[in-house]
Amino acid sequence: MHTRAQAQPHAVLGDGVRGPAGMAWIPGGEFLMGSDAKMAQANERPAHKVRIHGYWMDQHDVTNAEFRKFVEATGYVTTAEKPPDWETLKVQLPPGTPRPADSALVPGAMVFVGTDQAVPLDDYSAWWRYVPGANWRHPTGPDSSIDGKDLHPVVQVSYEDAQAYAKWAGKRLPTEAEWEFAARGGLEQADYAWGNEFAPGGKQMANVWQGQQSQPFPVLSPKGAGAIGTSPVGTFPPNAYGLVDMTGNAWQWVADWYRADEFRQEAANGGAIDNPHGPATSWDPADPGVPVDAPKRVTRGGSFLCNEDYCLSYRPSARRGTDPYNSMSHLGFRLVMDQQAWERVHAERERGGVQTDIRADTVRAGSGKAGNVY
């Protein structure tokens, strides 16, 4: 499909007076969501008309420093820091799977460990492990640290963790449609968030595997120890709305339940769909060993692991379904705020009575577990 620019967008950034600081105004409008391009997967098809309203969006993923402030203010305990809860775990497993011993249900999270040689790309267990002690403070295990990485996106956070942070911050997760509209930056049906060329003029435009790693995915170079992972937010150029890292660096949670056939259902309605909020239930037949109706939320944007040989998910239309209780070393989030919500916050600040935090005892800590990875 031919790429065309929409009405020449330009960055409108909030300054705390004319908009929330650290957020960019996304004007909304009508666009073609999804893709019929050669690279598009079945769950991205077909491209269909969607109309969304304007909103503010974080210029970058929530960072380690920002998430730390939330934890310090509320005492929140993330999913990965708690023992896995069998009730939320078993719905992601084949019916009849026996409950593991309590000794096996230890706090931890999924970590990319890579391989030392080329392997078939049909079994992600070859390069992912559930690592006890991995969490947002220790993204790859108890011996790792985020010291010196305040400006990196926080990872190892579940959907539940992202929702808790959003409530504290007075914001919300974007819908899938809002996320894609913003990621496209006014370029309708472009292959990438910046256009149709992966590295225009030889310039790397996102933190993804190719161009960053010397070995084919998922092989880690012995000379590149410590090189694989997130980069500071804003390392790569922003799009026309002033948003950085909409693709690459870290996957991002969005609000919608995930259905692999959602775009086909939306397109069948005909005409432009106004401000969609996604399906009421999940459905994913493409995850081996997981029930097709297991709960999953949409994740968007790809990460530092995405590559041309495996997932090609550093594209605005690429989408995955992820267990909402799953925490992973390449998954974070960013938030949005409606204009009406900003106006209320600003008015309260003007009166000197704003309260943007929530009390620690109103934040419910999530339950940890392992689940699907990409």
Buried (B, 14 or more C-beta within 10 A) or exposed (E): EEEEEBEEBEBBBBEEEEBBEBBBBBBBBBBBBBBBBEEBBEBBBBBBBBBBEEBBBBBBBBBBEBBBBBBEBBEBBBBBBBBBBBEBBBBBBEEEEEEEEEEEBEBBBBBBBBEEEEBEBEEBEBBBBBBEBBBBBBBBBEEBEBEEBEBBBBBBBBBBBBBBBBBBBBBBBBBBBBBBBBBBBBBBBBBBBBBEEBEEEEEBBBBBBBBBBEBBBBBBEEEEEEEBBBBBBEBBEBBBBBBBBBBBBBBBBBBBBBBBBBBBEBBEEEEBBEEBEBBEEBBBEEBEEBBEEBBBBBBBBBBBBBBBEBBBBBBBBBBBBBBBBBBBBBBBBBBBBBBEBBEEBBEEEEEEEBEEBBEEEEBEBBBBBBBBBB
